[in-house]
Amino acid sequence: MQLTAPATRQTTARDADGMAVAAFILGLVGLLVLNVFLGPIAIALASTALWRGTTRKGRAYLGLGLGIADLLVLVAFMQADNTVSWSF
């Protein structure tokens, strides 16, 4: 007995598109808050979306770039404060 519909190419692409958008949003928000958590999540979601063949490749690449930028911002603020975290 199958409780869910079988995965088709259309649902897989739609899921990948959602991951690309989520990666972009999390990467953007991560520039301001919780970049130690949101940066790696954005990188993972963008990579998975690209691997699954999203139709929104630009969003996925932006999410990937913003995720990397999140981690670079974290490192820059950690170096400036000489601490393991940063605050305003």
Phi and psi restraints in degrees (range 20) as a CNS / XPLOR table:
assign (resid 1 and name C) (resid 2 and name N)
       (resid 2 and name CA) (resid 2 and name C) 1.0 -111.3 20.0 2
assign (resid 2 and name N) (resid 2 and name CA)
       (resid 2 and name C) (resid 3 and name N) 1.0 125.0 20.0 2
assign (resid 2 and name C) (resid 3 and name N)
       (resid 3 and name CA) (resid 3 and name C) 1.0 -90.9 20.0 2
assign (resid 3 and name N) (resid 3 and name CA)
       (resid 3 and name C) (resid 4 and name N) 1.0 -20.6 20.0 2
assign (resid 3 and name C) (resid 4 and name N)
       (resid 4 and name CA) (resid 4 and name C) 1.0 -121.0 20.0 2
assign (resid 4 and name N) (resid 4 and name CA)
       (resid 4 and name C) (resid 5 and name N) 1.0 160.9 20.0 2
assign (resid 4 and name C) (resid 5 and name N)
       (resid 5 and name CA) (resid 5 and name C) 1.0 -71.4 20.0 2
assign (resid 5 and name N) (resid 5 and name CA)
       (resid 5 and name C) (resid 6 and name N) 1.0 146.2 20.0 2
assign (resid 5 and name C) (resid 6 and name N)
       (resid 6 and name CA) (resid 6 and name C) 1.0 -65.1 20.0 2
assign (resid 6 and name N) (resid 6 and name CA)
       (resid 6 and name C) (resid 7 and name N) 1.0 146.8 20.0 2
assign (resid 6 and name C) (resid 7 and name N)
       (resid 7 and name CA) (resid 7 and name C) 1.0 -70.8 20.0 2
assign (resid 7 and name N) (resid 7 and name CA)
       (resid 7 and name C) (resid 8 and name N) 1.0 127.4 20.0 2
assign (resid 7 and name C) (resid 8 and name N)
       (resid 8 and name CA) (resid 8 and name C) 1.0 -110.1 20.0 2
assign (resid 8 and name N) (resid 8 and name CA)
       (resid 8 and name C) (resid 9 and name N) 1.0 172.7 20.0 2
assign (resid 8 and name C) (resid 9 and name N)
       (resid 9 and name CA) (resid 9 and name C) 1.0 -62.0 20.0 2
assign (resid 9 and name N) (resid 9 and name CA)
       (resid 9 and name C) (resid 10 and name N) 1.0 -35.7 20.0 2
assign (resid 9 and name C) (resid 10 and name N)
       (resid 10 and name CA) (resid 10 and name C) 1.0 -67.7 20.0 2
assign (resid 10 and name N) (resid 10 and name CA)
       (resid 10 and name C) (resid 11 and name N) 1.0 -44.0 20.0 2
assign (resid 10 and name C) (resid 11 and name N)
       (resid 11 and name CA) (resid 11 and name C) 1.0 -70.0 20.0 2
assign (resid 11 and name N) (resid 11 and name CA)
       (resid 11 and name C) (resid 12 and name N) 1.0 -34.4 20.0 2
assign (resid 11 and name C) (resid 12 and name N)
       (resid 12 and name CA) (resid 12 and name C) 1.0 -65.7 20.0 2
assign (resid 12 and name N) (resid 12 and name CA)
       (resid 12 and name C) (resid 13 and name N) 1.0 -42.2 20.0 2
assign (resid 12 and name C) (resid 13 and name N)
       (resid 13 and name CA) (resid 13 and name C) 1.0 -66.9 20.0 2
assign (resid 13 and name N) (resid 13 and name CA)
       (resid 13 and name C) (resid 14 and name N) 1.0 -37.4 20.0 2
assign (resid 13 and name C) (resid 14 and name N)
       (resid 14 and name CA) (resid 14 and name C) 1.0 -67.4 20.0 2
assign (resid 14 and name N) (resid 14 and name CA)
       (resid 14 and name C) (resid 15 and name N) 1.0 -39.6 20.0 2
assign (resid 14 and name C) (resid 15 and name N)
       (resid 15 and name CA) (resid 15 and name C) 1.0 -64.0 20.0 2
assign (resid 15 and name N) (resid 15 and name CA)
       (resid 15 and name C) (resid 16 and name N) 1.0 -40.9 20.0 2
assign (resid 15 and name C) (resid 16 and name N)
       (resid 16 and name CA) (resid 16 and name C) 1.0 -65.7 20.0 2
assign (resid 16 and name N) (resid 16 and name CA)
       (resid 16 and name C) (resid 17 and name N) 1.0 -37.5 20.0 2
assign (resid 16 and name C) (resid 17 and name N)
       (resid 17 and name CA) (resid 17 and name C) 1.0 -64.1 20.0 2
assign (resid 17 and name N) (resid 17 and name CA)
       (resid 17 and name C) (resid 18 and name N) 1.0 -40.3 20.0 2
assign (resid 17 and name C) (resid 18 and name N)
       (resid 18 and name CA) (resid 18 and name C) 1.0 -63.8 20.0 2
assign (resid 18 and name N) (resid 18 and name CA)
       (resid 18 and name C) (resid 19 and name N) 1.0 -38.3 20.0 2
assign (resid 18 and name C) (resid 19 and name N)
       (resid 19 and name CA) (resid 19 and name C) 1.0 -65.3 20.0 2
assign (resid 19 and name N) (resid 19 and name CA)
       (resid 19 and name C) (resid 20 and name N) 1.0 -38.5 20.0 2
assign (resid 19 and name C) (resid 20 and name N)
       (resid 20 and name CA) (resid 20 and name C) 1.0 -64.3 20.0 2
assign (resid 20 and name N) (resid 20 and name CA)
       (resid 20 and name C) (resid 21 and name N) 1.0 -43.1 20.0 2
assign (resid 20 and name C) (resid 21 and name N)
       (resid 21 and name CA) (resid 21 and name C) 1.0 -67.2 20.0 2
assign (resid 21 and name N) (resid 21 and name CA)
       (resid 21 and name C) (resid 22 and name N) 1.0 -41.9 20.0 2
assign (resid 21 and name C) (resid 22 and name N)
       (resid 22 and name CA) (resid 22 and name C) 1.0 -62.9 20.0 2
assign (resid 22 and name N) (resid 22 and name CA)
       (resid 22 and name C) (resid 23 and name N) 1.0 -39.8 20.0 2
assign (resid 22 and name C) (resid 23 and name N)
       (resid 23 and name CA) (resid 23 and name C) 1.0 -62.7 20.0 2
assign (resid 23 and name N) (resid 23 and name CA)
       (resid 23 and name C) (resid 24 and name N) 1.0 -41.5 20.0 2
assign (resid 23 and name C) (resid 24 and name N)
       (resid 24 and name CA) (resid 24 and name C) 1.0 -63.2 20.0 2
assign (resid 24 and name N) (resid 24 and name CA)
       (resid 24 and name C) (resid 25 and name N) 1.0 -46.5 20.0 2
assign (resid 24 and name C) (resid 25 and name N)
       (resid 25 and name CA) (resid 25 and name C) 1.0 -67.0 20.0 2
assign (resid 25 and name N) (resid 25 and name CA)
       (resid 25 and name C) (resid 26 and name N) 1.0 -44.5 20.0 2
assign (resid 25 and name C) (resid 26 and name N)
       (resid 26 and name CA) (resid 26 and name C) 1.0 -65.4 20.0 2
assign (resid 26 and name N) (resid 26 and name CA)
       (resid 26 and name C) (resid 27 and name N) 1.0 -37.5 20.0 2
assign (resid 26 and name C) (resid 27 and name N)
       (resid 27 and name CA) (resid 27 and name C) 1.0 -65.5 20.0 2
assign (resid 27 and name N) (resid 27 and name CA)
       (resid 27 and name C) (resid 28 and name N) 1.0 -37.8 20.0 2
assign (resid 27 and name C) (resid 28 and name N)
       (resid 28 and name CA) (resid 28 and name C) 1.0 -68.9 20.0 2
assign (resid 28 and name N) (resid 28 and name CA)
       (resid 28 and name C) (resid 29 and name N) 1.0 -45.8 20.0 2
assign (resid 28 and name C) (resid 29 and name N)
       (resid 29 and name CA) (resid 29 and name C) 1.0 -66.8 20.0 2
assign (resid 29 and name N) (resid 29 and name CA)
       (resid 29 and name C) (resid 30 and name N) 1.0 -35.0 20.0 2
assign (resid 29 and name C) (resid 30 and name N)
       (resid 30 and name CA) (resid 30 and name C) 1.0 -65.2 20.0 2
assign (resid 30 and name N) (resid 30 and name CA)
       (resid 30 and name C) (resid 31 and name N) 1.0 -18.4 20.0 2
assign (resid 30 and name C) (resid 31 and name N)
       (resid 31 and name CA) (resid 31 and name C) 1.0 -65.7 20.0 2
assign (resid 31 and name N) (resid 31 and name CA)
       (resid 31 and name C) (resid 32 and name N) 1.0 -25.5 20.0 2
assign (resid 31 and name C) (resid 32 and name N)
       (resid 32 and name CA) (resid 32 and name C) 1.0 -102.3 20.0 2
assign (resid 32 and name N) (resid 32 and name CA)
       (resid 32 and name C) (resid 33 and name N) 1.0 -42.3 20.0 2
assign (resid 32 and name C) (resid 33 and name N)
       (resid 33 and name CA) (resid 33 and name C) 1.0 -137.2 20.0 2
assign (resid 33 and name N) (resid 33 and name CA)
       (resid 33 and name C) (resid 34 and name N) 1.0 149.1 20.0 2
assign (resid 33 and name C) (resid 34 and name N)
       (resid 34 and name CA) (resid 34 and name C) 1.0 51.1 20.0 2
assign (resid 34 and name N) (resid 34 and name CA)
       (resid 34 and name C) (resid 35 and name N) 1.0 39.7 20.0 2
assign (resid 34 and name C) (resid 35 and name N)
       (resid 35 and name CA) (resid 35 and name C) 1.0 -67.0 20.0 2
assign (resid 35 and name N) (resid 35 and name CA)
       (resid 35 and name C) (resid 36 and name N) 1.0 -20.9 20.0 2
assign (resid 35 and name C) (resid 36 and name N)
       (resid 36 and name CA) (resid 36 and name C) 1.0 -69.6 20.0 2
assign (resid 36 and name N) (resid 36 and name CA)
       (resid 36 and name C) (resid 37 and name N) 1.0 -26.7 20.0 2
assign (resid 36 and name C) (resid 37 and name N)
       (resid 37 and name CA) (resid 37 and name C) 1.0 -97.6 20.0 2
assign (resid 37 and name N) (resid 37 and name CA)
       (resid 37 and name C) (resid 38 and name N) 1.0 -45.7 20.0 2
assign (resid 37 and name C) (resid 38 and name N)
       (resid 38 and name CA) (resid 38 and name C) 1.0 -73.4 20.0 2
assign (resid 38 and name N) (resid 38 and name CA)
       (resid 38 and name C) (resid 39 and name N) 1.0 -29.2 20.0 2
assign (resid 38 and name C) (resid 39 and name N)
       (resid 39 and name CA) (resid 39 and name C) 1.0 -61.6 20.0 2
assign (resid 39 and name N) (resid 39 and name CA)
       (resid 39 and name C) (resid 40 and name N) 1.0 -54.9 20.0 2
assign (resid 39 and name C) (resid 40 and name N)
       (resid 40 and name CA) (resid 40 and name C) 1.0 -63.9 20.0 2
assign (resid 40 and name N) (resid 40 and name CA)
       (resid 40 and name C) (resid 41 and name N) 1.0 -33.3 20.0 2
assign (resid 40 and name C) (resid 41 and name N)
       (resid 41 and name CA) (resid 41 and name C) 1.0 -66.4 20.0 2
assign (resid 41 and name N) (resid 41 and name CA)
       (resid 41 and name C) (resid 42 and name N) 1.0 -42.0 20.0 2
assign (resid 41 and name C) (resid 42 and name N)
       (resid 42 and name CA) (resid 42 and name C) 1.0 -63.2 20.0 2
assign (resid 42 and name N) (resid 42 and name CA)
       (resid 42 and name C) (resid 43 and name N) 1.0 -39.8 20.0 2
assign (resid 42 and name C) (resid 43 and name N)
       (resid 43 and name CA) (resid 43 and name C) 1.0 -64.2 20.0 2
assign (resid 43 and name N) (resid 43 and name CA)
       (resid 43 and name C) (resid 44 and name N) 1.0 -44.5 20.0 2
assign (resid 43 and name C) (resid 44 and name N)
       (resid 44 and name CA) (resid 44 and name C) 1.0 -65.6 20.0 2
assign (resid 44 and name N) (resid 44 and name CA)
       (resid 44 and name C) (resid 45 and name N) 1.0 -43.4 20.0 2
assign (resid 44 and name C) (resid 45 and name N)
       (resid 45 and name CA) (resid 45 and name C) 1.0 -65.6 20.0 2
assign (resid 45 and name N) (resid 45 and name CA)
       (resid 45 and name C) (resid 46 and name N) 1.0 -42.3 20.0 2
assign (resid 45 and name C) (resid 46 and name N)
       (resid 46 and name CA) (resid 46 and name C) 1.0 -64.8 20.0 2
assign (resid 46 and name N) (resid 46 and name CA)
       (resid 46 and name C) (resid 47 and name N) 1.0 -41.7 20.0 2
assign (resid 46 and name C) (resid 47 and name N)
       (resid 47 and name CA) (resid 47 and name C) 1.0 -64.1 20.0 2
assign (resid 47 and name N) (resid 47 and name CA)
       (resid 47 and name C) (resid 48 and name N) 1.0 -42.2 20.0 2
assign (resid 47 and name C) (resid 48 and name N)
       (resid 48 and name CA) (resid 48 and name C) 1.0 -65.7 20.0 2
assign (resid 48 and name N) (resid 48 and name CA)
       (resid 48 and name C) (resid 49 and name N) 1.0 -40.3 20.0 2
assign (resid 48 and name C) (resid 49 and name N)
       (resid 49 and name CA) (resid 49 and name C) 1.0 -64.0 20.0 2
assign (resid 49 and name N) (resid 49 and name CA)
       (resid 49 and name C) (resid 50 and name N) 1.0 -41.8 20.0 2
assign (resid 49 and name C) (resid 50 and name N)
       (resid 50 and name CA) (resid 50 and name C) 1.0 -67.2 20.0 2
assign (resid 50 and name N) (resid 50 and name CA)
       (resid 50 and name C) (resid 51 and name N) 1.0 -37.9 20.0 2
assign (resid 50 and name C) (resid 51 and name N)
       (resid 51 and name CA) (resid 51 and name C) 1.0 -67.1 20.0 2
assign (resid 51 and name N) (resid 51 and name CA)
       (resid 51 and name C) (resid 52 and name N) 1.0 -34.3 20.0 2
assign (resid 51 and name C) (resid 52 and name N)
       (resid 52 and name CA) (resid 52 and name C) 1.0 -82.3 20.0 2
assign (resid 52 and name N) (resid 52 and name CA)
       (resid 52 and name C) (resid 53 and name N) 1.0 -5.5 20.0 2
assign (resid 52 and name C) (resid 53 and name N)
       (resid 53 and name CA) (resid 53 and name C) 1.0 83.4 20.0 2
assign (resid 53 and name N) (resid 53 and name CA)
       (resid 53 and name C) (resid 54 and name N) 1.0 54.0 20.0 2
assign (resid 53 and name C) (resid 54 and name N)
       (resid 54 and name CA) (resid 54 and name C) 1.0 -67.0 20.0 2
assign (resid 54 and name N) (resid 54 and name CA)
       (resid 54 and name C) (resid 55 and name N) 1.0 152.5 20.0 2
assign (resid 54 and name C) (resid 55 and name N)
       (resid 55 and name CA) (resid 55 and name C) 1.0 -86.1 20.0 2
assign (resid 55 and name N) (resid 55 and name CA)
       (resid 55 and name C) (resid 56 and name N) 1.0 -11.3 20.0 2
assign (resid 55 and name C) (resid 56 and name N)
       (resid 56 and name CA) (resid 56 and name C) 1.0 -103.9 20.0 2
assign (resid 56 and name N) (resid 56 and name CA)
       (resid 56 and name C) (resid 57 and name N) 1.0 63.2 20.0 2
assign (resid 56 and name C) (resid 57 and name N)
       (resid 57 and name CA) (resid 57 and name C) 1.0 -63.9 20.0 2
assign (resid 57 and name N) (resid 57 and name CA)
       (resid 57 and name C) (resid 58 and name N) 1.0 -36.0 20.0 2
assign (resid 57 and name C) (resid 58 and name N)
       (resid 58 and name CA) (resid 58 and name C) 1.0 -61.4 20.0 2
assign (resid 58 and name N) (resid 58 and name CA)
       (resid 58 and name C) (resid 59 and name N) 1.0 -44.5 20.0 2
assign (resid 58 and name C) (resid 59 and name N)
       (resid 59 and name CA) (resid 59 and name C) 1.0 -63.3 20.0 2
assign (resid 59 and name N) (resid 59 and name CA)
       (resid 59 and name C) (resid 60 and name N) 1.0 -40.7 20.0 2
assign (resid 59 and name C) (resid 60 and name N)
       (resid 60 and name CA) (resid 60 and name C) 1.0 -65.2 20.0 2
assign (resid 60 and name N) (resid 60 and name CA)
       (resid 60 and name C) (resid 61 and name N) 1.0 -42.4 20.0 2
assign (resid 60 and name C) (resid 61 and name N)
       (resid 61 and name CA) (resid 61 and name C) 1.0 -66.7 20.0 2
assign (resid 61 and name N) (resid 61 and name CA)
       (resid 61 and name C) (resid 62 and name N) 1.0 -37.1 20.0 2
assign (resid 61 and name C) (resid 62 and name N)
       (resid 62 and name CA) (resid 62 and name C) 1.0 -64.7 20.0 2
assign (resid 62 and name N) (resid 62 and name CA)
       (resid 62 and name C) (resid 63 and name N) 1.0 -42.1 20.0 2
assign (resid 62 and name C) (resid 63 and name N)
       (resid 63 and name CA) (resid 63 and name C) 1.0 -61.6 20.0 2
assign (resid 63 and name N) (resid 63 and name CA)
       (resid 63 and name C) (resid 64 and name N) 1.0 -40.0 20.0 2
assign (resid 63 and name C) (resid 64 and name N)
       (resid 64 and name CA) (resid 64 and name C) 1.0 -64.5 20.0 2
assign (resid 64 and name N) (resid 64 and name CA)
       (resid 64 and name C) (resid 65 and name N) 1.0 -45.4 20.0 2
assign (resid 64 and name C) (resid 65 and name N)
       (resid 65 and name CA) (resid 65 and name C) 1.0 -65.2 20.0 2
assign (resid 65 and name N) (resid 65 and name CA)
       (resid 65 and name C) (resid 66 and name N) 1.0 -40.6 20.0 2
assign (resid 65 and name C) (resid 66 and name N)
       (resid 66 and name CA) (resid 66 and name C) 1.0 -68.9 20.0 2
assign (resid 66 and name N) (resid 66 and name CA)
       (resid 66 and name C) (resid 67 and name N) 1.0 -34.7 20.0 2
assign (resid 66 and name C) (resid 67 and name N)
       (resid 67 and name CA) (resid 67 and name C) 1.0 -63.3 20.0 2
assign (resid 67 and name N) (resid 67 and name CA)
       (resid 67 and name C) (resid 68 and name N) 1.0 -41.7 20.0 2
assign (resid 67 and name C) (resid 68 and name N)
       (resid 68 and name CA) (resid 68 and name C) 1.0 -66.9 20.0 2
assign (resid 68 and name N) (resid 68 and name CA)
       (resid 68 and name C) (resid 69 and name N) 1.0 -40.1 20.0 2
assign (resid 68 and name C) (resid 69 and name N)
       (resid 69 and name CA) (resid 69 and name C) 1.0 -63.2 20.0 2
assign (resid 69 and name N) (resid 69 and name CA)
       (resid 69 and name C) (resid 70 and name N) 1.0 -35.8 20.0 2
assign (resid 69 and name C) (resid 70 and name N)
       (resid 70 and name CA) (resid 70 and name C) 1.0 -57.1 20.0 2
assign (resid 70 and name N) (resid 70 and name CA)
       (resid 70 and name C) (resid 71 and name N) 1.0 -46.4 20.0 2
assign (resid 70 and name C) (resid 71 and name N)
       (resid 71 and name CA) (resid 71 and name C) 1.0 -69.3 20.0 2
assign (resid 71 and name N) (resid 71 and name CA)
       (resid 71 and name C) (resid 72 and name N) 1.0 -34.8 20.0 2
assign (resid 71 and name C) (resid 72 and name N)
       (resid 72 and name CA) (resid 72 and name C) 1.0 -67.9 20.0 2
assign (resid 72 and name N) (resid 72 and name CA)
       (resid 72 and name C) (resid 73 and name N) 1.0 -38.0 20.0 2
assign (resid 72 and name C) (resid 73 and name N)
       (resid 73 and name CA) (resid 73 and name C) 1.0 -64.2 20.0 2
assign (resid 73 and name N) (resid 73 and name CA)
       (resid 73 and name C) (resid 74 and name N) 1.0 -41.6 20.0 2
assign (resid 73 and name C) (resid 74 and name N)
       (resid 74 and name CA) (resid 74 and name C) 1.0 -60.5 20.0 2
assign (resid 74 and name N) (resid 74 and name CA)
       (resid 74 and name C) (resid 75 and name N) 1.0 -46.0 20.0 2
assign (resid 74 and name C) (resid 75 and name N)
       (resid 75 and name CA) (resid 75 and name C) 1.0 -63.6 20.0 2
assign (resid 75 and name N) (resid 75 and name CA)
       (resid 75 and name C) (resid 76 and name N) 1.0 -41.1 20.0 2
assign (resid 75 and name C) (resid 76 and name N)
       (resid 76 and name CA) (resid 76 and name C) 1.0 -63.3 20.0 2
assign (resid 76 and name N) (resid 76 and name CA)
       (resid 76 and name C) (resid 77 and name N) 1.0 -44.5 20.0 2
assign (resid 76 and name C) (resid 77 and name N)
       (resid 77 and name CA) (resid 77 and name C) 1.0 -70.1 20.0 2
assign (resid 77 and name N) (resid 77 and name CA)
       (resid 77 and name C) (resid 78 and name N) 1.0 -33.2 20.0 2
assign (resid 77 and name C) (resid 78 and name N)
       (resid 78 and name CA) (resid 78 and name C) 1.0 -65.6 20.0 2
assign (resid 78 and name N) (resid 78 and name CA)
       (resid 78 and name C) (resid 79 and name N) 1.0 -38.8 20.0 2
assign (resid 78 and name C) (resid 79 and name N)
       (resid 79 and name CA) (resid 79 and name C) 1.0 -68.8 20.0 2
assign (resid 79 and name N) (resid 79 and name CA)
       (resid 79 and name C) (resid 80 and name N) 1.0 -36.7 20.0 2
assign (resid 79 and name C) (resid 80 and name N)
       (resid 80 and name CA) (resid 80 and name C) 1.0 -69.7 20.0 2
assign (resid 80 and name N) (resid 80 and name CA)
       (resid 80 and name C) (resid 81 and name N) 1.0 -37.4 20.0 2
assign (resid 80 and name C) (resid 81 and name N)
       (resid 81 and name CA) (resid 81 and name C) 1.0 -91.5 20.0 2
assign (resid 81 and name N) (resid 81 and name CA)
       (resid 81 and name C) (resid 82 and name N) 1.0 -13.1 20.0 2
assign (resid 81 and name C) (resid 82 and name N)
       (resid 82 and name CA) (resid 82 and name C) 1.0 57.2 20.0 2
assign (resid 82 and name N) (resid 82 and name CA)
       (resid 82 and name C) (resid 83 and name N) 1.0 38.2 20.0 2
assign (resid 82 and name C) (resid 83 and name N)
       (resid 83 and name CA) (resid 83 and name C) 1.0 -131.1 20.0 2
assign (resid 83 and name N) (resid 83 and name CA)
       (resid 83 and name C) (resid 84 and name N) 1.0 175.9 20.0 2
assign (resid 83 and name C) (resid 84 and name N)
       (resid 84 and name CA) (resid 84 and name C) 1.0 -84.9 20.0 2
assign (resid 84 and name N) (resid 84 and name CA)
       (resid 84 and name C) (resid 85 and name N) 1.0 -17.1 20.0 2
assign (resid 84 and name C) (resid 85 and name N)
       (resid 85 and name CA) (resid 85 and name C) 1.0 -131.1 20.0 2
assign (resid 85 and name N) (resid 85 and name CA)
       (resid 85 and name C) (resid 86 and name N) 1.0 178.0 20.0 2
assign (resid 85 and name C) (resid 86 and name N)
       (resid 86 and name CA) (resid 86 and name C) 1.0 -137.4 20.0 2
assign (resid 86 and name N) (resid 86 and name CA)
       (resid 86 and name C) (resid 87 and name N) 1.0 155.2 20.0 2
assign (resid 86 and name C) (resid 87 and name N)
       (resid 87 and name CA) (resid 87 and name C) 1.0 -147.2 20.0 2
assign (resid 87 and name N) (resid 87 and name CA)
       (resid 87 and name C) (resid 88 and name N) 1.0 162.2 20.0 2
